[in-house]
């Protein structure tokens, strides 16, 4: 099993959700986060004063998928989240040793 974590632009969330449902991936955890990287933030004005916004709103999506489907999920996620501009985000992939469904004790891929 693979844990896939994607940090994406907030306005791409619906596109990513549609892409994941389209390939049969239903379960995901979605969080609103803030961060910075090469995008470097931007300047905003408030009551006549200009200030630098260094951390920008992002969406963090986490999902655990069978190892054999990981590349398919990554490709679909990458296509759905891409705008071709700095700040599109990142995808991180790591291995999951075990998964357990609390309700009935299913383990491994059956718990997904």
mmCIF file of the C-alpha atoms, coordinates in Angstrom:
data_MODEL
# 
_entry.id   MODEL 
# 
loop_
_atom_site.group_PDB 
_atom_site.id 
_atom_site.type_symbol 
_atom_site.label_atom_id 
_atom_site.label_alt_id 
_atom_site.label_comp_id 
_atom_site.label_asym_id 
_atom_site.label_entity_id 
_atom_site.label_seq_id 
_atom_site.pdbx_PDB_ins_code 
_atom_site.Cartn_x 
_atom_site.Cartn_y 
_atom_site.Cartn_z 
_atom_site.occupancy 
_atom_site.B_iso_or_equiv 
_atom_site.pdbx_formal_charge 
_atom_site.auth_seq_id 
_atom_site.auth_comp_id 
_atom_site.auth_asym_id 
_atom_site.auth_atom_id 
_atom_site.pdbx_PDB_model_num 
ATOM 1   C CA . UNK A 1 1   ? 0.000   0.000  0.000   1.00 0.00 ? 1   UNK A CA 1 
ATOM 2   C CA . UNK A 1 2   ? 1.107   3.557  -0.711  1.00 0.00 ? 2   UNK A CA 1 
ATOM 3   C CA . UNK A 1 3   ? 0.324   6.796  1.075   1.00 0.00 ? 3   UNK A CA 1 
ATOM 4   C CA . UNK A 1 4   ? -0.081  9.619  -1.437  1.00 0.00 ? 4   UNK A CA 1 
ATOM 5   C CA . UNK A 1 5   ? -0.014  13.179 -0.124  1.00 0.00 ? 5   UNK A CA 1 
ATOM 6   C CA . UNK A 1 6   ? -0.639  16.050 -2.522  1.00 0.00 ? 6   UNK A CA 1 
ATOM 7   C CA . UNK A 1 7   ? -0.385  19.766 -1.816  1.00 0.00 ? 7   UNK A CA 1 
ATOM 8   C CA . UNK A 1 8   ? -2.386  21.627 -4.467  1.00 0.00 ? 8   UNK A CA 1 
ATOM 9   C CA . UNK A 1 9   ? -3.924  24.994 -5.297  1.00 0.00 ? 9   UNK A CA 1 
ATOM 10  C CA . UNK A 1 10  ? -7.342  25.409 -3.604  1.00 0.00 ? 10  UNK A CA 1 
ATOM 11  C CA . UNK A 1 11  ? -9.171  26.116 -6.875  1.00 0.00 ? 11  UNK A CA 1 
ATOM 12  C CA . UNK A 1 12  ? -8.019  22.742 -8.302  1.00 0.00 ? 12  UNK A CA 1 
ATOM 13  C CA . UNK A 1 13  ? -9.701  20.666 -5.567  1.00 0.00 ? 13  UNK A CA 1 
ATOM 14  C CA . UNK A 1 14  ? -12.886 19.948 -7.531  1.00 0.00 ? 14  UNK A CA 1 
ATOM 15  C CA . UNK A 1 15  ? -10.867 18.903 -10.605 1.00 0.00 ? 15  UNK A CA 1 
ATOM 16  C CA . UNK A 1 16  ? -8.797  16.516 -8.474  1.00 0.00 ? 16  UNK A CA 1 
ATOM 17  C CA . UNK A 1 17  ? -11.868 15.043 -6.756  1.00 0.00 ? 17  UNK A CA 1 
ATOM 18  C CA . UNK A 1 18  ? -13.548 14.420 -10.121 1.00 0.00 ? 18  UNK A CA 1 
ATOM 19  C CA . UNK A 1 19  ? -10.350 12.797 -11.466 1.00 0.00 ? 19  UNK A CA 1 
ATOM 20  C CA . UNK A 1 20  ? -10.049 10.497 -8.438  1.00 0.00 ? 20  UNK A CA 1 
ATOM 21  C CA . UNK A 1 21  ? -13.701 9.411  -8.605  1.00 0.00 ? 21  UNK A CA 1 
ATOM 22  C CA . UNK A 1 22  ? -13.211 8.879  -12.339 1.00 0.00 ? 22  UNK A CA 1 
ATOM 23  C CA . UNK A 1 23  ? -10.537 6.236  -11.687 1.00 0.00 ? 23  UNK A CA 1 
ATOM 24  C CA . UNK A 1 24  ? -12.428 4.656  -8.770  1.00 0.00 ? 24  UNK A CA 1 
ATOM 25  C CA . UNK A 1 25  ? -10.638 6.258  -5.813  1.00 0.00 ? 25  UNK A CA 1 
ATOM 26  C CA . UNK A 1 26  ? -13.251 7.272  -3.236  1.00 0.00 ? 26  UNK A CA 1 
ATOM 27  C CA . UNK A 1 27  ? -11.418 7.662  0.057   1.00 0.00 ? 27  UNK A CA 1 
ATOM 28  C CA . UNK A 1 28  ? -9.328  10.727 0.705   1.00 0.00 ? 28  UNK A CA 1 
ATOM 29  C CA . UNK A 1 29  ? -8.685  13.166 3.517   1.00 0.00 ? 29  UNK A CA 1 
ATOM 30  C CA . UNK A 1 30  ? -8.728  16.845 2.585   1.00 0.00 ? 30  UNK A CA 1 
ATOM 31  C CA . UNK A 1 31  ? -7.260  19.597 4.767   1.00 0.00 ? 31  UNK A CA 1 
ATOM 32  C CA . UNK A 1 32  ? -6.885  23.329 4.334   1.00 0.00 ? 32  UNK A CA 1 
ATOM 33  C CA . UNK A 1 33  ? -3.249  24.232 4.976   1.00 0.00 ? 33  UNK A CA 1 
ATOM 34  C CA . UNK A 1 34  ? -0.916  27.174 4.435   1.00 0.00 ? 34  UNK A CA 1 
ATOM 35  C CA . UNK A 1 35  ? 2.603   27.091 3.083   1.00 0.00 ? 35  UNK A CA 1 
ATOM 36  C CA . UNK A 1 36  ? 5.283   28.670 0.980   1.00 0.00 ? 36  UNK A CA 1 
ATOM 37  C CA . UNK A 1 37  ? 7.887   27.558 -1.488  1.00 0.00 ? 37  UNK A CA 1 
ATOM 38  C CA . UNK A 1 38  ? 9.120   28.926 -4.785  1.00 0.00 ? 38  UNK A CA 1 
ATOM 39  C CA . UNK A 1 39  ? 5.903   30.873 -5.189  1.00 0.00 ? 39  UNK A CA 1 
ATOM 40  C CA . UNK A 1 40  ? 7.188   33.308 -2.522  1.00 0.00 ? 40  UNK A CA 1 
ATOM 41  C CA . UNK A 1 41  ? 3.820   34.799 -1.609  1.00 0.00 ? 41  UNK A CA 1 
ATOM 42  C CA . UNK A 1 42  ? 2.453   38.137 -2.799  1.00 0.00 ? 42  UNK A CA 1 
ATOM 43  C CA . UNK A 1 43  ? 1.684   41.677 -1.633  1.00 0.00 ? 43  UNK A CA 1 
ATOM 44  C CA . UNK A 1 44  ? -1.747  42.814 -0.497  1.00 0.00 ? 44  UNK A CA 1 
ATOM 45  C CA . UNK A 1 45  ? -3.168  46.110 0.664   1.00 0.00 ? 45  UNK A CA 1 
ATOM 46  C CA . UNK A 1 46  ? -5.250  46.582 3.798   1.00 0.00 ? 46  UNK A CA 1 
ATOM 47  C CA . UNK A 1 47  ? -6.564  50.010 4.821   1.00 0.00 ? 47  UNK A CA 1 
ATOM 48  C CA . UNK A 1 48  ? -4.036  51.751 2.631   1.00 0.00 ? 48  UNK A CA 1 
ATOM 49  C CA . UNK A 1 49  ? -1.016  49.804 3.914   1.00 0.00 ? 49  UNK A CA 1 
ATOM 50  C CA . UNK A 1 50  ? 0.778   47.270 1.772   1.00 0.00 ? 50  UNK A CA 1 
ATOM 51  C CA . UNK A 1 51  ? 2.037   44.064 3.370   1.00 0.00 ? 51  UNK A CA 1 
ATOM 52  C CA . UNK A 1 52  ? 3.687   40.832 2.252   1.00 0.00 ? 52  UNK A CA 1 
ATOM 53  C CA . UNK A 1 53  ? 1.732   37.560 2.458   1.00 0.00 ? 53  UNK A CA 1 
ATOM 54  C CA . UNK A 1 54  ? 4.442   34.903 2.827   1.00 0.00 ? 54  UNK A CA 1 
ATOM 55  C CA . UNK A 1 55  ? 2.295   31.831 3.395   1.00 0.00 ? 55  UNK A CA 1 
ATOM 56  C CA . UNK A 1 56  ? -0.434  31.006 0.924   1.00 0.00 ? 56  UNK A CA 1 
ATOM 57  C CA . UNK A 1 57  ? -3.548  28.856 1.291   1.00 0.00 ? 57  UNK A CA 1 
ATOM 58  C CA . UNK A 1 58  ? -3.196  25.354 -0.123  1.00 0.00 ? 58  UNK A CA 1 
ATOM 59  C CA . UNK A 1 59  ? -5.147  22.095 0.005   1.00 0.00 ? 59  UNK A CA 1 
ATOM 60  C CA . UNK A 1 60  ? -3.565  18.910 1.353   1.00 0.00 ? 60  UNK A CA 1 
ATOM 61  C CA . UNK A 1 61  ? -5.024  15.656 0.059   1.00 0.00 ? 61  UNK A CA 1 
ATOM 62  C CA . UNK A 1 62  ? -4.048  12.347 1.639   1.00 0.00 ? 62  UNK A CA 1 
ATOM 63  C CA . UNK A 1 63  ? -5.023  8.905  0.406   1.00 0.00 ? 63  UNK A CA 1 
ATOM 64  C CA . UNK A 1 64  ? -3.842  5.332  0.865   1.00 0.00 ? 64  UNK A CA 1 
ATOM 65  C CA . UNK A 1 65  ? -4.099  3.168  -2.231  1.00 0.00 ? 65  UNK A CA 1 
ATOM 66  C CA . UNK A 1 66  ? -2.989  -0.335 -3.233  1.00 0.00 ? 66  UNK A CA 1 
ATOM 67  C CA . UNK A 1 67  ? 0.639   -0.250 -4.433  1.00 0.00 ? 67  UNK A CA 1 
ATOM 68  C CA . UNK A 1 68  ? -0.318  -1.474 -7.905  1.00 0.00 ? 68  UNK A CA 1 
ATOM 69  C CA . UNK A 1 69  ? -2.636  1.554  -8.399  1.00 0.00 ? 69  UNK A CA 1 
ATOM 70  C CA . UNK A 1 70  ? -0.227  4.198  -7.081  1.00 0.00 ? 70  UNK A CA 1 
ATOM 71  C CA . UNK A 1 71  ? 1.197   5.277  -10.451 1.00 0.00 ? 71  UNK A CA 1 
ATOM 72  C CA . UNK A 1 72  ? -2.281  5.550  -11.980 1.00 0.00 ? 72  UNK A CA 1 
ATOM 73  C CA . UNK A 1 73  ? -3.407  7.751  -9.065  1.00 0.00 ? 73  UNK A CA 1 
ATOM 74  C CA . UNK A 1 74  ? -0.285  9.932  -9.247  1.00 0.00 ? 74  UNK A CA 1 
ATOM 75  C CA . UNK A 1 75  ? -0.706  10.477 -12.996 1.00 0.00 ? 75  UNK A CA 1 
ATOM 76  C CA . UNK A 1 76  ? -4.397  11.391 -12.661 1.00 0.00 ? 76  UNK A CA 1 
ATOM 77  C CA . UNK A 1 77  ? -3.673  13.688 -9.724  1.00 0.00 ? 77  UNK A CA 1 
ATOM 78  C CA . UNK A 1 78  ? -0.827  15.405 -11.570 1.00 0.00 ? 78  UNK A CA 1 
ATOM 79  C CA . UNK A 1 79  ? -2.967  16.039 -14.669 1.00 0.00 ? 79  UNK A CA 1 
ATOM 80  C CA . UNK A 1 80  ? -5.930  17.333 -12.668 1.00 0.00 ? 80  UNK A CA 1 
ATOM 81  C CA . UNK A 1 81  ? -3.904  19.703 -10.449 1.00 0.00 ? 81  UNK A CA 1 
ATOM 82  C CA . UNK A 1 82  ? -1.576  21.133 -13.112 1.00 0.00 ? 82  UNK A CA 1 
ATOM 83  C CA . UNK A 1 83  ? -1.847  24.729 -14.323 1.00 0.00 ? 83  UNK A CA 1 
ATOM 84  C CA . UNK A 1 84  ? 1.735   24.902 -15.581 1.00 0.00 ? 84  UNK A CA 1 
ATOM 85  C CA . UNK A 1 85  ? 2.605   27.757 -13.216 1.00 0.00 ? 85  UNK A CA 1 
ATOM 86  C CA . UNK A 1 86  ? 4.769   28.077 -10.122 1.00 0.00 ? 86  UNK A CA 1 
ATOM 87  C CA . UNK A 1 87  ? 2.781   27.057 -7.052  1.00 0.00 ? 87  UNK A CA 1 
ATOM 88  C CA . UNK A 1 88  ? 0.941   24.087 -8.571  1.00 0.00 ? 88  UNK A CA 1 
ATOM 89  C CA . UNK A 1 89  ? 2.121   21.961 -5.635  1.00 0.00 ? 89  UNK A CA 1 
ATOM 90  C CA . UNK A 1 90  ? 3.811   18.667 -4.895  1.00 0.00 ? 90  UNK A CA 1 
ATOM 91  C CA . UNK A 1 91  ? 2.966   14.975 -4.609  1.00 0.00 ? 91  UNK A CA 1 
ATOM 92  C CA . UNK A 1 92  ? 4.695   12.817 -2.003  1.00 0.00 ? 92  UNK A CA 1 
ATOM 93  C CA . UNK A 1 93  ? 4.541   9.011  -1.961  1.00 0.00 ? 93  UNK A CA 1 
ATOM 94  C CA . UNK A 1 94  ? 5.479   6.734  0.928   1.00 0.00 ? 94  UNK A CA 1 
ATOM 95  C CA . UNK A 1 95  ? 4.884   3.112  1.884   1.00 0.00 ? 95  UNK A CA 1 
ATOM 96  C CA . UNK A 1 96  ? 2.231   2.035  4.372   1.00 0.00 ? 96  UNK A CA 1 
ATOM 97  C CA . UNK A 1 97  ? 3.058   -0.987 6.456   1.00 0.00 ? 97  UNK A CA 1 
ATOM 98  C CA . UNK A 1 98  ? -0.439  -1.764 7.723   1.00 0.00 ? 98  UNK A CA 1 
ATOM 99  C CA . UNK A 1 99  ? -4.026  -0.489 7.589   1.00 0.00 ? 99  UNK A CA 1 
ATOM 100 C CA . UNK A 1 100 ? -6.828  -1.530 9.945   1.00 0.00 ? 100 UNK A CA 1 
ATOM 101 C CA . UNK A 1 101 ? -10.528 -0.726 9.605   1.00 0.00 ? 101 UNK A CA 1 
ATOM 102 C CA . UNK A 1 102 ? -11.714 0.058  13.105  1.00 0.00 ? 102 UNK A CA 1 
ATOM 103 C CA . UNK A 1 103 ? -15.359 -0.946 12.527  1.00 0.00 ? 103 UNK A CA 1 
ATOM 104 C CA . UNK A 1 104 ? -14.724 -4.617 11.742  1.00 0.00 ? 104 UNK A CA 1 
ATOM 105 C CA . UNK A 1 105 ? -10.991 -5.260 12.067  1.00 0.00 ? 105 UNK A CA 1 
ATOM 106 C CA . UNK A 1 106 ? -10.257 -5.694 8.325   1.00 0.00 ? 106 UNK A CA 1 
ATOM 107 C CA . UNK A 1 107 ? -6.525  -5.466 7.706   1.00 0.00 ? 107 UNK A CA 1 
ATOM 108 C CA . UNK A 1 108 ? -4.284  -4.631 4.776   1.00 0.00 ? 108 UNK A CA 1 
ATOM 109 C CA . UNK A 1 109 ? -5.835  -3.767 1.390   1.00 0.00 ? 109 UNK A CA 1 
ATOM 110 C CA . UNK A 1 110 ? -9.235  -5.013 2.603   1.00 0.00 ? 110 UNK A CA 1 
ATOM 111 C CA . UNK A 1 111 ? -9.254  -2.111 5.080   1.00 0.00 ? 111 UNK A CA 1 
ATOM 112 C CA . UNK A 1 112 ? -9.047  0.432  2.289   1.00 0.00 ? 112 UNK A CA 1 
# 
